[in-house]
Amino acid sequence: MLIKIKKKVRKKMEFLKNNPKWIRQPKQVQISEDKVVILTERGTDLWARTYYGFQNDNAPVFQVETTDKYFSFIVKTEFESTCRFDQCGVAMYLNSDNWFKASIEYENKKIQRLGSVVTNHGYSDWATTDISSDIKSMWYRFSRRDSDYCIECSEDGINFRQMRIFHMWEGAEKITYGIYACSPTEGSYKAIFSNMQITECKWESDADWRD
């Protein structure tokens, strides 16, 4: 017999009113009541060892802390990226060896890569799909269920599609998550974050299909 556990229903909460803190505050940033604007700095990135052999750990991340195990975080990103690997999006940065990010990474005038990186115990993976470089805005929805996570994207903020489901070995208890922007090569561009909301978990369990 299945026993369903009722979870506390969370009302919408504004991310910026939840006391976010910087990991490596950028030199140029503007924070208003409902928006964060970051001017990225060249040579900033998040990557750990896999394939390239190096570890870059200097991108600015703006995060809140939580022990809540069931929630979703929604944000709209707008960007003026022009150099290879320019990126901005959602991040869960626990420490230099355990973190997650999702974003669009600029490649050239024709394509950019919508994707995500999961780093567990010091090694990153990278999953992407190519999209048009004409796209200059994307919404993300980051959801948690215990130590499992889901990232989704949307072009209109209404219809979200799944990018990936993943597990964080060090993400079972207290975590930190939020937004990031960086320019790994020669770039410097304006990244705009708005419509940042924390809600009840929008990622419904699909485990019942096995019963």
N, C-alpha and C positions, 0 to 999 in steps of 0.2 A: 504494500500500500504506500502510495506517495504521500509525504507530509510536506506541505508547502509552508515555508517560513515567511511570515510577513516582515517586510523591511520598512523602516521608517521612510515616509515619503518626504522627499526634499523639495522645497520650493526653489524657484530660480534665484540664484545669487550672483551678483556681479563680481567678476574675477578681481577687478581693481580695488574693490572694497574688502577684499579678503587678505589684506596685508602681504602682497607679493614682495619678494626680496630678490636682489640681483646676485647671480654668480657671474662675476666679471662685468661690472657695469660699463656700457660703452661710453666713449667720450662725448658723443653727440646723441642725445635722446630727448624727446618731448613726451611728457605724460600729462594728459588732460583727464577730465572726468570719465570719459568713455573711449579713450583712444591712446595708443602708444605708437610713437613714430621713432624708428631707429635709423640712423645713418651708419651703414656698416663700415667696418675698417678692413683694409686689405690684409690678407694672410691669416684671417680668423676662420676656425673650422672645428668640427667634431668628427673624429675618426680614430679607430683603434686597430692597428696592426694588420688586419686581414688583407691579403693581396699586395697592398702597397708597401707593407713592412714598417710603416712609421705610425706614430701616435700623435695626433693633433688634438689639443684639449684647451682651446683658448677662445671659443665662441661665447658671446654674452647670452645668458639665459635668465629670464624673469619668471620666478616661480612662486607658487604657494605650497604650503605644507599641509598634509592631511593624513589622518588614520582612517578616513571613510573608505570602505571597501566596495561601495556600489555608487557610482556617480558617472556623469558625463560632463565634459568640458568642450564648449563650442567657441570657435573664433573665426573671424573673417580676416584673410590676409590680402593685401594689395602691394604690388612691388614693381619697381622700375629696373629690374636686373638687366645687365648688358654684358657681363663677363662670365666666362666659364665657371660653373659650380656656384655662382651666386644663389643664395637660398634663404628662405624664411618660412617658419611654420610652428608646429607644436613640438614640445620636448618634455621628456621626463628624465631629468638629470639627477641621479642618485649619488654618483661619484665618478671618477675618471674611467673606471673599468665597467660601469654598469649604468647604461642610459639608453634612451630611445629618442628618435626624432622623425618627423614626417614633414615633407615640404616639396616644392617644385625646384629642381636644380637646373639652372640655365646651361644650355650646351652651345647653341649657336643661333643664328637668325631664323632657322627653320624649326628646330626641335628643342624641347627641354624635357626633363625627366621628372614625372610625378612619382614619388616613391617614399620609402621609409628605411631607416636603419635601426636595427636592434643590436645592442652591444651587451653581451653577457660575459662576465668574468674576463674582460679584457680583449675580446675579439668581436669585431663588427661584421654584420652581414648587410647587404644592400639589395632591396627588391624595388624594381622600377618598371614603369611603362612610359613610352614616348608620347608626348602630346605637342601641340602646336606652340611655337614661341609667341604667337599672338595672344595667348591667354595671360592676363596680367592680374588675375584675382582668383582666389580659391578659399572656400570654407573647409574647416576640419572639425570633426567630432571625435574626441578621444574618450574612451569609456573603460571603466574598470569593473571587474568582477573578481574579487579576491586578488590573486597574483596573476590573473589572466587579463589581457587587455585587447581592445579592438580600436583600430583607427579607420575612420571613414572620411570621404571627401565629397564636396558638393560645389557646383558652380552657381547655385541660386540660394543656398542656405536652407532649402526645404527638402529637396530630394537627395539624400545621402547614399553613396555606394561604398561598399566595403573595400578597403585596400589590403588589410591583413589582420589576422588574429595572432597573438603571440604571448609568450610566457616570460616573465622576468623573475629569475631565480632569487634576486635580492629585493623583489618588489612585493613581498607578502604582507608587510606591516606598514609602517609610516613611509610615505613617499613624498616627493616634491615634483611638481609638474607646472608647465606654463608655456611660454613662447620663447623663440630664439630667432636670430638673424645673423648671417655671416657672409664673408666673401673670401674664400680660400685662395684665390689667385690675386689678380691686380685690381679687382673691382672695388667700388664703393657706391652704394645706391641707397635709396630711401625705401624702407619696409614699413608698412602701416598695418597695425592690428586694431580691430574694432569688434563690436558685437560680442564681447567676451562674457560668456555666461557659464555658470556651474549649475547643473540640473540633476534630477534623479537619473538613474542609469537608463539610457535609451537602448542599450544593447541587451535585448531579451535573450534568455536562455533557450537554446534549441536542443537541450539534452534529452528531452522527453521522447524524441523520435525512436529511441532504442527500447523503450518500455513496451 
